[in-house]
Amino acid sequence: MAVSPGRGRATWTLEDFEIPDYHDIVNSLTHGAAVGVGVVDMLMTWSGGGAATEVRDAANGFTGRKVTGTSHISFTVQMGGFSFTADESGQTSLASEVWKERNGTFFS
């Protein structure tokens, strides 16, 4: 068996997640009533293979290792008779990293 640190693939799925629709930011921030409930389906993937970097931040008390890669997100939101699907063409990942971190009493 061969192990290649920094390579791999992760998938995260969210299905039938209910989220309240507050219509606008003012209604949401002033704790107004939701106008309805939407249902979200989302799929997020991450593929490694990028640079692996050791990180140590003594000022904030953590150390770790991060691996860069590429990511992709697709989602659909449904509410009543309305459906919105994200346009997946041309997506660009600004930052796609997976971390293994030690902090607090585990910081060394």
Buried (B, 14 or more C-beta within 10 A) or exposed (E): EEEEEBEBEEEEEEEEEEEEBBEEEEBEEEEEEEEEEBBBBBBBBBBBBBEBEEEEEEEEEBBBBBBBBBBBBBBEBBBEEEEEEEEEEEEEEEEBBBEEEBEEEEBE
